[in-house]
Amino acid sequence: MSSIPKRDLGVVIGRFGPETLGHTLLFDTSLSLCRRTFIIVGSAQERGTLRNPFPVETRIKLIRETYPEESESSLAIGGLNDMTNELDINVDWGRYLKSNVENKYNKFASLMVYGNDEFRSKWFAPEDLKGTDEYIIARSTLPISATMVRGYLTINDERNWQQCSHELIHYLYKELRDELMSVPVYKEIYDQIRRSKVMDLDTFMKVYRRYEAEDRKKKLSQIN
């Protein structure tokens, strides 16, 4: 990456709920390739929900704690509300995102950095990305998801959580777990896992996916 001339402005967007080492790989990439980086925390209006249990303030705090030596001028972090919900992804969303960046910097990103989620290609019309390069990092490079991290927090597996999270936020484990377990749906999930008497990530994922399917159905109905 060091052989590539630095761009002016890199943009990374995601929900980051909570930050994982996969996310920090995206951030590190933008910081190394661009003079300035803007991290946009999506679904900023959400808190206490299945997919977004942590408020935007907590999500931003974790990122800032990971980069204590970066100034606001080199690394800015801001929240962005959904248009409807996180599944409402289309070119209008891309223009909404673009407008948010332009309002802050009077220009759009020189470089967009993101993982290779299938829906990313639906964010922008081709004309909206003129002058903007894309840097895509395969999820297989570091196969860690925020769902996994929430799972480790739920089952109180600090050791595995640490393996998925930046060392500079390890001291926040108890605070994060307490915050997560104050969310009713995660209390329900934990109780179901506890009753199963198998307190591991696979059990969490089985229970979580049932809730997620219902959550997805509800959100799609709001869009349609």
N, CA and C atoms as a LAMMPS dump frame, in Angstrom:
ITEM: TIMESTEP
0
ITEM: NUMBER OF ATOMS
672
ITEM: BOX BOUNDS ff ff ff
-5.0000000000000000e+02 5.0000000000000000e+02
-5.0000000000000000e+02 5.0000000000000000e+02
-5.0000000000000000e+02 5.0000000000000000e+02
ITEM: ATOMS id mol type element x y z
1 1 1 N 0.82 -1.208 0
2 1 2 C 0 0 0
3 1 3 C 0.854 1.258 0
4 2 1 N 2.058 1.185 0.53
5 2 2 C 2.901 2.358 0.652
6 2 3 C 3.336 2.893 -0.709
7 3 1 N 3.289 2.053 -1.785
8 3 2 C 3.712 2.488 -3.11
9 3 3 C 2.629 3.299 -3.823
10 4 1 N 1.423 3.324 -3.289
11 4 2 C 0.314 4.052 -3.899
12 4 3 C 0.326 5.494 -3.394
13 5 1 N 0.32 6.488 -4.324
14 5 2 C 0.294 7.894 -3.881
15 5 3 C -0.907 8.161 -2.984
16 6 1 N -0.707 8.976 -1.975
17 6 2 C -1.791 9.235 -1.022
18 6 3 C -2.896 10.072 -1.646
19 7 1 N -4.14 9.641 -1.43
20 7 2 C -5.293 10.437 -1.813
21 7 3 C -5.552 11.48 -0.739
22 8 1 N -6.452 12.405 -1.06
23 8 2 C -6.758 13.446 -0.082
24 8 3 C -7.694 12.941 1.005
25 9 1 N -8.817 12.325 0.601
26 9 2 C -9.865 11.992 1.574
27 9 3 C -10.366 10.567 1.377
28 10 1 N -10.214 9.764 2.423
29 10 2 C -10.767 8.421 2.424
30 10 3 C -12.011 8.363 3.288
31 11 1 N -13.005 7.609 2.85
32 11 2 C -14.252 7.463 3.601
33 11 3 C -14.52 5.984 3.853
34 12 1 N -14.836 5.681 5.102
35 12 2 C -15.21 4.326 5.499
36 12 3 C -16.567 4.427 6.19
37 13 1 N -17.512 3.605 5.764
38 13 2 C -18.821 3.641 6.407
39 13 3 C -19.244 2.249 6.837
40 14 1 N -19.875 2.183 7.995
41 14 2 C -20.405 0.936 8.524
42 14 3 C -21.137 1.24 9.813
43 15 1 N -21.734 0.2 10.405
44 15 2 C -22.434 0.422 11.669
45 15 3 C -21.479 0.264 12.859
46 16 1 N -20.466 -0.573 12.69
47 16 2 C -19.4 -0.732 13.685
48 16 3 C -19.96 -0.973 15.089
49 17 1 N -20.829 -1.993 15.181
50 17 2 C -21.533 -2.204 16.427
51 17 3 C -21.314 -3.561 17.09
52 18 1 N -20.208 -3.717 17.813
53 18 2 C -19.124 -2.763 18.048
54 18 3 C -17.963 -2.978 17.079
55 19 1 N -16.957 -2.151 17.209
56 19 2 C -15.746 -2.246 16.394
57 19 3 C -15.087 -3.614 16.546
58 20 1 N -14.6 -4.147 15.421
59 20 2 C -13.862 -5.404 15.419
60 20 3 C -12.514 -5.182 14.74
61 21 1 N -11.655 -6.192 14.784
62 21 2 C -10.377 -6.084 14.077
63 21 3 C -10.586 -5.997 12.565
64 22 1 N -11.688 -6.544 12.071
65 22 2 C -12.011 -6.37 10.66
66 22 3 C -12.258 -4.911 10.32
67 23 1 N -12.93 -4.209 11.213
68 23 2 C -13.164 -2.783 11.014
69 23 3 C -11.86 -1.996 11.085
70 24 1 N -11.017 -2.317 12.05
71 24 2 C -9.761 -1.568 12.171
72 24 3 C -8.872 -1.784 10.953
73 25 1 N -8.996 -2.929 10.291
74 25 2 C -8.263 -3.136 9.04
75 25 3 C -8.73 -2.135 7.984
76 26 1 N -10.037 -1.896 7.916
77 26 2 C -10.556 -0.883 6.991
78 26 3 C -10.026 0.498 7.348
79 27 1 N -10.067 0.825 8.64
80 27 2 C -9.609 2.141 9.077
81 27 3 C -8.122 2.323 8.796
82 28 1 N -7.333 1.304 9.139
83 28 2 C -5.885 1.378 8.923
84 28 3 C -5.565 1.559 7.441
85 29 1 N -6.331 0.88 6.596
86 29 2 C -6.108 0.985 5.156
87 29 3 C -6.341 2.409 4.679
88 30 1 N -7.451 2.998 5.114
89 30 2 C -7.737 4.375 4.708
90 30 3 C -6.693 5.345 5.25
91 31 1 N -6.295 5.161 6.495
92 31 2 C -5.294 6.051 7.087
93 31 3 C -3.96 5.959 6.362
94 32 1 N -3.625 4.774 5.868
95 32 2 C -2.342 4.61 5.179
96 32 3 C -2.398 5.13 3.746
97 33 1 N -3.575 5.137 3.143
98 33 2 C -3.7 5.531 1.743
99 33 3 C -4.118 6.988 1.556
100 34 1 N -4.63 7.615 2.608
101 34 2 C -5.21 8.953 2.477
102 34 3 C -4.657 9.908 3.529
103 35 1 N -4.585 11.184 3.164
104 35 2 C -4.13 12.2 4.115
105 35 3 C -5.175 12.444 5.197
106 36 1 N -6.445 12.306 4.815
107 36 2 C -7.535 12.486 5.769
108 36 3 C -8.499 11.306 5.641
109 37 1 N -9.068 10.906 6.768
110 37 2 C -10.045 9.82 6.766
111 37 3 C -11.293 10.263 7.522
112 38 1 N -12.435 9.954 6.942
113 38 2 C -13.721 10.237 7.579
114 38 3 C -14.431 8.908 7.776
115 39 1 N -14.629 8.512 9.023
116 39 2 C -15.35 7.29 9.348
117 39 3 C -16.789 7.667 9.676
118 40 1 N -17.72 7.094 8.936
119 40 2 C -19.134 7.394 9.131
120 40 3 C -19.798 6.201 9.802
121 41 1 N -20.375 6.44 10.962
122 41 2 C -21.05 5.392 11.718
123 41 3 C -22.528 5.428 11.357
124 42 1 N -22.961 4.42 10.595
125 42 2 C -24.326 4.384 10.11
126 42 3 C -25.326 3.906 11.153
127 43 1 N -26.602 3.978 10.796
128 43 2 C -27.691 3.644 11.728
129 43 3 C -27.507 4.379 13.054
130 44 1 N -27.116 5.642 12.944
131 44 2 C -26.785 6.422 14.14
132 44 3 C -27.991 6.656 15.032
133 45 1 N -29.191 6.551 14.451
134 45 2 C -30.401 6.776 15.241
135 45 3 C -30.763 5.565 16.082
136 46 1 N -30.121 4.435 15.836
137 46 2 C -30.495 3.184 16.5
138 46 3 C -29.675 2.932 17.759
139 47 1 N -30.355 2.408 18.757
140 47 2 C -29.704 1.935 19.979
141 47 3 C -30.659 0.966 20.662
142 48 1 N -30.105 0.014 21.379
143 48 2 C -30.96 -0.916 22.106
144 48 3 C -31.745 -1.866 21.243
145 49 1 N -31.281 -2.098 20.006
146 49 2 C -31.963 -3.011 19.099
147 49 3 C -31.088 -4.236 18.847
148 50 1 N -31.637 -5.221 18.165
149 50 2 C -30.897 -6.454 17.905
150 50 3 C -29.628 -6.186 17.113
151 51 1 N -29.749 -5.493 16.014
152 51 2 C -28.608 -5.265 15.132
153 51 3 C -27.742 -4.105 15.586
154 52 1 N -28.348 -3.196 16.332
155 52 2 C -27.615 -2.004 16.775
156 52 3 C -27.864 -1.757 18.261
157 53 1 N -27.349 -2.625 19.113
158 53 2 C -27.602 -2.453 20.546
159 53 3 C -26.858 -1.276 21.158
160 54 1 N -25.708 -0.925 20.576
161 54 2 C -24.894 0.137 21.159
162 54 3 C -25.244 1.485 20.536
163 55 1 N -25.378 2.519 21.348
164 55 2 C -25.656 3.85 20.796
165 55 3 C -24.473 4.349 19.991
166 56 1 N -24.722 5.31 19.131
167 56 2 C -23.658 5.822 18.271
168 56 3 C -22.508 6.403 19.099
169 57 1 N -22.817 6.942 20.267
170 57 2 C -21.762 7.511 21.103
171 57 3 C -20.752 6.444 21.526
172 58 1 N -21.253 5.263 21.867
173 58 2 C -20.356 4.168 22.246
174 58 3 C -19.55 3.691 21.051
175 59 1 N -20.199 3.566 19.911
176 59 2 C -19.51 3.087 18.714
177 59 3 C -18.39 4.043 18.293
178 60 1 N -18.66 5.332 18.391
179 60 2 C -17.632 6.326 18.066
180 60 3 C -16.512 6.297 19.106
181 61 1 N -16.875 6.165 20.361
182 61 2 C -15.884 6.126 21.434
183 61 3 C -14.867 5.002 21.211
184 62 1 N -15.324 3.826 20.823
185 62 2 C -14.427 2.699 20.61
186 62 3 C -13.416 2.992 19.504
187 63 1 N -13.893 3.588 18.421
188 63 2 C -12.989 3.916 17.314
189 63 3 C -11.967 4.958 17.758
190 64 1 N -12.438 5.977 18.453
191 64 2 C -11.523 7.026 18.911
192 64 3 C -10.496 6.475 19.886
193 65 1 N -10.908 5.566 20.758
194 65 2 C -9.975 4.953 21.707
195 65 3 C -8.899 4.144 20.987
196 66 1 N -9.221 3.614 19.834
197 66 2 C -8.276 2.803 19.066
198 66 3 C -7.204 3.66 18.403
199 67 1 N -7.511 4.928 18.173
200 67 2 C -6.576 5.823 17.475
201 67 3 C -6.314 7.088 18.295
202 68 1 N -5.741 6.946 19.469
203 68 2 C -5.571 8.104 20.355
204 68 3 C -4.613 9.169 19.817
205 69 1 N -3.74 8.787 18.904
206 69 2 C -2.747 9.744 18.402
207 69 3 C -3.188 10.452 17.134
208 70 1 N -4.349 10.07 16.6
209 70 2 C -4.843 10.718 15.381
210 70 3 C -5.659 11.951 15.744
211 71 1 N -5.344 13.066 15.115
212 71 2 C -6.083 14.3 15.366
213 71 3 C -7.387 14.291 14.582
214 72 1 N -8.27 15.199 14.933
215 72 2 C -9.547 15.328 14.237
216 72 3 C -9.336 15.66 12.763
217 73 1 N -8.246 16.353 12.453
218 73 2 C -7.995 16.715 11.061
219 73 3 C -7.587 15.516 10.211
220 74 1 N -6.927 14.547 10.815
221 74 2 C -6.522 13.361 10.05
222 74 3 C -7.54 12.235 10.145
223 75 1 N -8.305 12.188 11.242
224 75 2 C -9.312 11.148 11.43
225 75 3 C -10.547 11.752 12.076
226 76 1 N -11.574 11.95 11.275
227 76 2 C -12.847 12.454 11.777
228 76 3 C -13.842 11.295 11.825
229 77 1 N -14.71 11.33 12.821
230 77 2 C -15.714 10.286 12.988
231 77 3 C -17.063 10.958 13.209
232 78 1 N -18.062 10.529 12.475
233 78 2 C -19.388 11.11 12.642
234 78 3 C -20.472 10.079 12.437
235 79 1 N -21.653 10.384 12.932
236 79 2 C -22.792 9.482 12.781
237 79 3 C -23.674 9.892 11.613
238 80 1 N -24.387 8.918 11.068
239 80 2 C -25.326 9.181 9.972
240 80 3 C -26.556 8.299 10.161
241 81 1 N -27.72 8.933 10.248
242 81 2 C -28.967 8.179 10.393
243 81 3 C -29.307 7.433 9.108
244 82 1 N -30.068 6.352 9.254
245 82 2 C -30.603 5.662 8.085
246 82 3 C -31.681 6.527 7.442
247 83 1 N -31.938 6.272 6.159
248 83 2 C -33.06 6.935 5.495
249 83 3 C -34.375 6.323 5.976
250 84 1 N -34.422 4.985 5.989
251 84 2 C -35.558 4.247 6.555
252 84 3 C -35.014 3.298 7.61
253 85 1 N -34.26 2.298 7.141
254 85 2 C -33.508 1.427 8.031
255 85 3 C -32.302 0.894 7.263
256 86 1 N -31.494 0.106 7.913
257 86 2 C -30.217 -0.311 7.33
258 86 3 C -30.347 -1.146 6.072
259 87 1 N -31.529 -1.721 5.805
260 87 2 C -31.725 -2.534 4.612
261 87 3 C -32.191 -1.712 3.414
262 88 1 N -32.472 -0.453 3.624
263 88 2 C -32.941 0.429 2.555
264 88 3 C -31.726 0.991 1.815
265 89 1 N -31.122 0.147 0.989
266 89 2 C -29.887 0.499 0.3
267 89 3 C -30.17 0.667 -1.188
268 90 1 N -29.926 1.861 -1.706
269 90 2 C -30.137 2.145 -3.122
270 90 3 C -29.335 3.382 -3.487
271 91 1 N -29.444 3.833 -4.721
272 91 2 C -28.631 4.979 -5.142
273 91 3 C -29.045 6.26 -4.425
274 92 1 N -30.28 6.34 -3.947
275 92 2 C -30.671 7.501 -3.141
276 92 3 C -29.887 7.531 -1.841
277 93 1 N -29.647 6.345 -1.275
278 93 2 C -28.811 6.265 -0.078
279 93 3 C -27.388 6.74 -0.397
280 94 1 N -26.858 6.313 -1.536
281 94 2 C -25.52 6.739 -1.926
282 94 3 C -25.422 8.25 -2.053
283 95 1 N -26.463 8.862 -2.617
284 95 2 C -26.457 10.329 -2.77
285 95 3 C -26.613 11.029 -1.424
286 96 1 N -27.38 10.419 -0.552
287 96 2 C -27.528 10.927 0.822
288 96 3 C -26.182 10.875 1.549
289 97 1 N -25.474 9.769 1.406
290 97 2 C -24.145 9.63 1.997
291 97 3 C -23.177 10.643 1.393
292 98 1 N -23.214 10.749 0.08
293 98 2 C -22.322 11.671 -0.614
294 98 3 C -22.555 13.109 -0.165
295 99 1 N -23.821 13.484 -0.009
296 99 2 C -24.168 14.825 0.438
297 99 3 C -23.629 15.088 1.845
298 100 1 N -23.696 14.079 2.704
299 100 2 C -23.185 14.222 4.064
300 100 3 C -21.694 14.504 4.067
301 101 1 N -20.954 13.799 3.223
302 101 2 C -19.504 14.016 3.136
303 101 3 C -19.205 15.39 2.554
304 102 1 N -19.927 15.763 1.506
305 102 2 C -19.691 17.057 0.855
306 102 3 C -20.019 18.218 1.777
307 103 1 N -21.015 18.067 2.617
308 103 2 C -21.349 19.126 3.568
309 103 3 C -20.221 19.363 4.564
310 104 1 N -19.468 18.334 4.858
311 104 2 C -18.372 18.456 5.823
312 104 3 C -17.072 18.926 5.17
313 105 1 N -16.798 18.427 3.964
314 105 2 C -15.488 18.669 3.35
315 105 3 C -15.553 19.499 2.063
316 106 1 N -16.746 19.856 1.629
317 106 2 C -16.916 20.555 0.354
318 106 3 C -16.411 19.739 -0.823
319 107 1 N -16.359 18.439 -0.665
320 107 2 C -15.964 17.527 -1.725
321 107 3 C -16.366 16.126 -1.293
322 108 1 N -16.371 15.201 -2.257
323 108 2 C -16.642 13.814 -1.908
324 108 3 C -15.325 13.068 -1.75
325 109 1 N -15.426 11.817 -1.373
326 109 2 C -14.248 11.005 -1.099
327 109 3 C -13.372 10.84 -2.335
328 110 1 N -12.074 10.856 -2.102
329 110 2 C -11.132 10.454 -3.144
330 110 3 C -11.092 8.936 -3.222
331 111 1 N -11.332 8.303 -2.058
332 111 2 C -11.261 6.853 -1.966
333 111 3 C -12.316 6.345 -0.992
334 112 1 N -13.09 5.348 -1.423
335 112 2 C -14.01 4.646 -0.54
336 112 3 C -13.355 3.317 -0.167
337 113 1 N -13.294 3.028 1.127
338 113 2 C -12.706 1.77 1.587
339 113 3 C -13.798 0.962 2.272
340 114 1 N -14.009 -0.259 1.798
341 114 2 C -15.014 -1.09 2.45
342 114 3 C -14.763 -2.565 2.181
343 115 1 N -15.459 -3.397 2.977
344 115 2 C -15.411 -4.832 2.763
345 115 3 C -16.264 -5.199 1.568
346 116 1 N -16.16 -6.437 1.115
347 116 2 C -16.841 -6.823 -0.116
348 116 3 C -18.247 -7.346 0.124
349 117 1 N -19.026 -6.658 0.976
350 117 2 C -20.425 -7.015 1.149
351 117 3 C -21.147 -6.898 -0.198
352 118 1 N -22.033 -7.813 -0.454
353 118 2 C -22.702 -7.868 -1.753
354 118 3 C -23.456 -6.581 -2.062
355 119 1 N -24.064 -5.953 -1.051
356 119 2 C -24.922 -4.801 -1.322
357 119 3 C -24.156 -3.519 -1.597
358 120 1 N -22.843 -3.515 -1.394
359 120 2 C -22.089 -2.28 -1.622
360 120 3 C -22.274 -1.777 -3.061
361 121 1 N -22.373 -2.684 -4.01
362 121 2 C -22.5 -2.293 -5.412
363 121 3 C -23.797 -1.544 -5.69
364 122 1 N -24.753 -1.597 -4.768
365 122 2 C -26.041 -0.932 -4.967
366 122 3 C -26.072 0.478 -4.381
367 123 1 N -24.975 0.883 -3.76
368 123 2 C -24.964 2.185 -3.096
369 123 3 C -24.956 3.362 -4.056
370 124 1 N -24.233 3.229 -5.152
371 124 2 C -23.971 4.389 -5.991
372 124 3 C -24.3 4.13 -7.451
373 125 1 N -24.848 5.148 -8.092
374 125 2 C -24.917 5.148 -9.542
375 125 3 C -23.513 5.458 -10.058
376 126 1 N -23.121 4.931 -11.205
377 126 2 C -21.758 5.148 -11.717
378 126 3 C -21.359 6.617 -11.764
379 127 1 N -22.295 7.477 -12.155
380 127 2 C -21.958 8.899 -12.262
381 127 3 C -21.664 9.539 -10.914
382 128 1 N -22.161 8.926 -9.834
383 128 2 C -21.925 9.491 -8.505
384 128 3 C -20.553 9.134 -7.947
385 129 1 N -19.841 8.251 -8.646
386 129 2 C -18.506 7.854 -8.194
387 129 3 C -17.402 8.363 -9.114
388 130 1 N -17.739 9.29 -9.996
389 130 2 C -16.709 9.868 -10.854
390 130 3 C -15.68 10.593 -9.989
391 131 1 N -14.418 10.268 -10.203
392 131 2 C -13.354 10.893 -9.416
393 131 3 C -13.11 10.213 -8.088
394 132 1 N -13.839 9.14 -7.802
395 132 2 C -13.679 8.411 -6.54
396 132 3 C -13.24 6.977 -6.833
397 133 1 N -12.129 6.584 -6.237
398 133 2 C -11.673 5.195 -6.35
399 133 3 C -12.271 4.363 -5.224
400 134 1 N -12.27 3.048 -5.424
401 134 2 C -12.775 2.13 -4.412
402 134 3 C -11.678 1.131 -4.045
403 135 1 N -11.557 0.889 -2.762
404 135 2 C -10.602 -0.114 -2.275
405 135 3 C -11.415 -1.123 -1.478
406 136 1 N -11.484 -2.339 -2.003
407 136 2 C -12.33 -3.37 -1.404
408 136 3 C -11.46 -4.43 -0.755
409 137 1 N -11.727 -4.7 0.518
410 137 2 C -10.987 -5.719 1.259
411 137 3 C -11.902 -6.919 1.455
412 138 1 N -11.464 -8.055 0.993
413 138 2 C -12.269 -9.27 1.127
414 138 3 C -12.471 -9.612 2.592
415 139 1 N -13.687 -9.961 2.941
416 139 2 C -13.97 -10.337 4.327
417 139 3 C -13.17 -11.555 4.767
418 140 1 N -12.8 -12.38 3.797
419 140 2 C -12.015 -13.568 4.127
420 140 3 C -10.618 -13.209 4.625
421 141 1 N -10.182 -11.971 4.371
422 141 2 C -8.882 -11.534 4.87
423 141 3 C -8.841 -11.592 6.386
424 142 1 N -9.926 -11.211 7.013
425 142 2 C -10.043 -11.242 8.475
426 142 3 C -11.505 -11.532 8.802
427 143 1 N -11.888 -12.811 8.811
428 143 2 C -13.305 -13.186 8.916
429 143 3 C -13.879 -13.036 10.324
430 144 1 N -14.046 -11.772 10.715
431 144 2 C -14.62 -11.457 12.022
432 144 3 C -15.798 -10.524 11.785
433 145 1 N -16.928 -10.807 12.407
434 145 2 C -18.093 -9.938 12.26
435 145 3 C -18.463 -9.323 13.6
436 146 1 N -19.183 -8.211 13.536
437 146 2 C -19.669 -7.584 14.761
438 146 3 C -20.663 -8.493 15.475
439 147 1 N -21.387 -9.315 14.707
440 147 2 C -22.308 -10.273 15.324
441 147 3 C -21.544 -11.259 16.202
442 148 1 N -20.423 -11.754 15.694
443 148 2 C -19.576 -12.645 16.489
444 148 3 C -19.123 -11.97 17.78
445 149 1 N -18.704 -10.728 17.648
446 149 2 C -18.208 -9.995 18.812
447 149 3 C -19.325 -9.8 19.829
448 150 1 N -20.525 -9.469 19.36
449 150 2 C -21.658 -9.363 20.275
450 150 3 C -21.965 -10.712 20.916
451 151 1 N -21.737 -11.774 20.141
452 151 2 C -21.943 -13.112 20.688
453 151 3 C -20.998 -13.415 21.839
454 152 1 N -19.737 -13.097 21.656
455 152 2 C -18.767 -13.334 22.732
456 152 3 C -19.091 -12.49 23.966
457 153 1 N -19.557 -11.27 23.735
458 153 2 C -19.965 -10.436 24.867
459 153 3 C -21.169 -11.05 25.575
460 154 1 N -22.115 -11.552 24.805
461 154 2 C -23.33 -12.123 25.384
462 154 3 C -23.015 -13.327 26.259
463 155 1 N -22.172 -14.23 25.766
464 155 2 C -21.869 -15.452 26.531
465 155 3 C -20.728 -15.234 27.523
466 156 1 N -20.273 -13.981 27.601
467 156 2 C -19.235 -13.59 28.564
468 156 3 C -17.929 -14.344 28.329
469 157 1 N -17.523 -14.391 27.074
470 157 2 C -16.267 -15.03 26.683
471 157 3 C -15.24 -13.938 26.379
472 158 1 N -14.617 -13.426 27.425
473 158 2 C -13.714 -12.291 27.263
474 158 3 C -12.49 -12.649 26.431
475 159 1 N -11.982 -13.842 26.604
476 159 2 C -10.761 -14.224 25.89
477 159 3 C -10.967 -14.195 24.374
478 160 1 N -12.039 -14.809 23.902
479 160 2 C -12.292 -14.805 22.459
480 160 3 C -12.682 -13.417 21.963
481 161 1 N -13.382 -12.661 22.789
482 161 2 C -13.689 -11.276 22.417
483 161 3 C -12.409 -10.489 22.179
484 162 1 N -11.42 -10.692 23.036
485 162 2 C -10.149 -9.993 22.875
486 162 3 C -9.463 -10.368 21.565
487 163 1 N -9.629 -11.619 21.143
488 163 2 C -9.007 -12.057 19.896
489 163 3 C -9.613 -11.354 18.678
490 164 1 N -10.799 -10.786 18.855
491 164 2 C -11.511 -10.135 17.749
492 164 3 C -11.483 -8.611 17.834
493 165 1 N -10.882 -8.074 18.886
494 165 2 C -10.973 -6.635 19.165
495 165 3 C -9.591 -6.043 19.384
496 166 1 N -9.463 -4.787 19.06
497 166 2 C -8.179 -4.099 19.214
498 166 3 C -7.778 -4.027 20.681
499 167 1 N -6.493 -4.209 20.923
500 167 2 C -6.002 -4.27 22.307
501 167 3 C -6.263 -2.992 23.089
502 168 1 N -6.355 -1.85 22.405
503 168 2 C -6.561 -0.591 23.111
504 168 3 C -7.97 -0.43 23.671
505 169 1 N -8.887 -1.313 23.262
506 169 2 C -10.227 -1.242 23.859
507 169 3 C -10.51 -2.432 24.779
508 170 1 N -9.519 -3.278 25.017
509 170 2 C -9.737 -4.436 25.878
510 170 3 C -10.181 -4.05 27.283
511 171 1 N -9.713 -2.908 27.747
512 171 2 C -10.067 -2.492 29.11
513 171 3 C -11.545 -2.132 29.241
514 172 1 N -12.231 -1.996 28.117
515 172 2 C -13.643 -1.608 28.13
516 172 3 C -14.587 -2.812 28.113
517 173 1 N -14.042 -4.02 28.244
518 173 2 C -14.872 -5.221 28.113
519 173 3 C -16.077 -5.195 29.048
520 174 1 N -15.859 -4.998 30.323
521 174 2 C -16.966 -5.047 31.285
522 174 3 C -18.003 -3.98 30.979
523 175 1 N -17.537 -2.788 30.646
524 175 2 C -18.458 -1.694 30.312
525 175 3 C -19.318 -2.047 29.108
526 176 1 N -18.699 -2.64 28.096
527 176 2 C -19.44 -3.012 26.895
528 176 3 C -20.432 -4.135 27.176
529 177 1 N -19.975 -5.125 27.948
530 177 2 C -20.888 -6.238 28.235
531 177 3 C -22.076 -5.763 29.07
532 178 1 N -21.822 -4.938 30.063
533 178 2 C -22.916 -4.408 30.871
534 178 3 C -23.903 -3.63 30.009
535 179 1 N -23.369 -2.85 29.074
536 179 2 C -24.226 -2.06 28.192
537 179 3 C -25.053 -2.978 27.289
538 180 1 N -24.419 -4.016 26.763
539 180 2 C -25.135 -4.944 25.896
540 180 3 C -26.223 -5.687 26.665
541 181 1 N -25.888 -6.138 27.854
542 181 2 C -26.846 -6.933 28.616
543 181 3 C -27.961 -6.096 29.224
544 182 1 N -27.885 -4.792 29.093
545 182 2 C -28.995 -3.935 29.513
546 182 3 C -30.059 -3.838 28.422
547 183 1 N -29.742 -4.378 27.236
548 183 2 C -30.685 -4.362 26.113
549 183 3 C -31.612 -5.571 26.241
550 184 1 N -32.927 -5.368 26.316
551 184 2 C -33.857 -6.482 26.575
552 184 3 C -33.697 -7.679 25.648
553 185 1 N -33.522 -7.451 24.346
554 185 2 C -33.442 -8.581 23.428
555 185 3 C -32.196 -9.427 23.696
556 186 1 N -31.131 -8.801 24.158
557 186 2 C -29.921 -9.57 24.462
558 186 3 C -30.056 -10.302 25.794
559 187 1 N -30.838 -9.759 26.698
560 187 2 C -31.167 -10.511 27.916
561 187 3 C -31.939 -11.775 27.556
562 188 1 N -32.892 -11.642 26.628
563 188 2 C -33.675 -12.795 26.188
564 188 3 C -32.772 -13.844 25.543
565 189 1 N -31.903 -13.396 24.664
566 189 2 C -30.992 -14.331 23.983
567 189 3 C -30.106 -15.039 24.997
568 190 1 N -29.566 -14.276 25.936
569 190 2 C -28.711 -14.882 26.957
570 190 3 C -29.482 -15.928 27.77
571 191 1 N -30.703 -15.61 28.152
572 191 2 C -31.507 -16.551 28.941
573 191 3 C -31.775 -17.834 28.166
574 192 1 N -32.025 -17.711 26.865
575 192 2 C -32.257 -18.908 26.058
576 192 3 C -30.997 -19.761 25.96
577 193 1 N -29.854 -19.117 25.798
578 193 2 C -28.594 -19.859 25.745
579 193 3 C -28.327 -20.542 27.082
580 194 1 N -28.568 -19.812 28.157
581 194 2 C -28.319 -20.367 29.501
582 194 3 C -29.193 -21.593 29.75
583 195 1 N -30.436 -21.524 29.312
584 195 2 C -31.333 -22.669 29.501
585 195 3 C -30.908 -23.876 28.669
586 196 1 N -30.237 -23.61 27.567
587 196 2 C -29.768 -24.718 26.724
588 196 3 C -28.574 -25.432 27.338
589 197 1 N -27.923 -24.757 28.291
590 197 2 C -26.759 -25.297 28.998
591 197 3 C -25.543 -25.503 28.093
592 198 1 N -25.569 -24.838 26.93
593 198 2 C -24.403 -24.869 26.042
594 198 3 C -24.029 -23.418 25.752
595 199 1 N -23.109 -22.898 26.541
596 199 2 C -22.755 -21.486 26.468
597 199 3 C -21.577 -21.309 25.513
598 200 1 N -21.868 -21.331 24.199
599 200 2 C -20.8 -21.125 23.228
600 200 3 C -21.315 -20.28 22.066
601 201 1 N -20.404 -19.911 21.162
602 201 2 C -20.772 -19.009 20.073
603 201 3 C -21.76 -19.662 19.112
604 202 1 N -21.605 -20.948 18.847
605 202 2 C -22.532 -21.623 17.937
606 202 3 C -23.97 -21.549 18.453
607 203 1 N -24.135 -21.734 19.745
608 203 2 C -25.48 -21.649 20.324
609 203 3 C -26.014 -20.227 20.225
610 204 1 N -25.155 -19.264 20.506
611 204 2 C -25.569 -17.869 20.349
612 204 3 C -26.048 -17.617 18.93
613 205 1 N -25.273 -18.066 17.932
614 205 2 C -25.618 -17.789 16.538
615 205 3 C -26.946 -18.44 16.15
616 206 1 N -27.213 -19.627 16.648
617 206 2 C -28.479 -20.301 16.342
618 206 3 C -29.667 -19.489 16.878
619 207 1 N -29.535 -19.039 18.119
620 207 2 C -30.611 -18.243 18.718
621 207 3 C -30.713 -16.894 18.016
622 208 1 N -29.567 -16.265 17.79
623 208 2 C -29.529 -14.939 17.185
624 208 3 C -30.174 -14.945 15.804
625 209 1 N -29.893 -15.968 15.005
626 209 2 C -30.419 -16.01 13.641
627 209 3 C -31.942 -16.053 13.613
628 210 1 N -32.55 -16.665 14.603
629 210 2 C -34.018 -16.669 14.664
630 210 3 C -34.539 -15.251 14.869
631 211 1 N -33.914 -14.535 15.78
632 211 2 C -34.308 -13.14 16.007
633 211 3 C -34.007 -12.284 14.774
634 212 1 N -32.879 -12.551 14.15
635 212 2 C -32.471 -11.749 13.001
636 212 3 C -33.442 -11.914 11.832
637 213 1 N -33.93 -13.135 11.615
638 213 2 C -34.876 -13.379 10.528
639 213 3 C -36.154 -12.574 10.727
640 214 1 N -36.62 -12.521 11.964
641 214 2 C -37.83 -11.741 12.266
642 214 3 C -37.55 -10.247 12.126
643 215 1 N -36.381 -9.818 12.552
644 215 2 C -35.994 -8.413 12.447
645 215 3 C -35.911 -7.99 10.982
646 216 1 N -35.319 -8.841 10.165
647 216 2 C -35.178 -8.542 8.738
648 216 3 C -36.559 -8.438 8.07
649 217 1 N -37.453 -9.354 8.403
650 217 2 C -38.807 -9.336 7.839
651 217 3 C -39.51 -8.023 8.167
652 218 1 N -39.373 -7.594 9.403
653 218 2 C -40.009 -6.347 9.838
654 218 3 C -39.438 -5.147 9.097
655 219 1 N -38.116 -5.1 8.95
656 219 2 C -37.478 -3.954 8.309
657 219 3 C -37.797 -3.891 6.813
658 220 1 N -37.848 -5.048 6.169
659 220 2 C -38.207 -5.062 4.755
660 220 3 C -39.631 -4.582 4.529
661 221 1 N -40.524 -4.89 5.47
662 221 2 C -41.912 -4.432 5.35
663 221 3 C -42 -2.905 5.471
664 222 1 N -41.092 -2.304 6.224
665 222 2 C -41.074 -0.838 6.35
666 222 3 C -40.653 -0.168 5.049
667 223 1 N -39.783 -0.865 4.307
668 223 2 C -39.294 -0.309 3.035
669 223 3 C -40.346 -0.471 1.961
670 224 1 N -40.966 -1.647 1.916
671 224 2 C -41.938 -1.949 0.866
672 224 3 C -43.313 -1.364 1.183
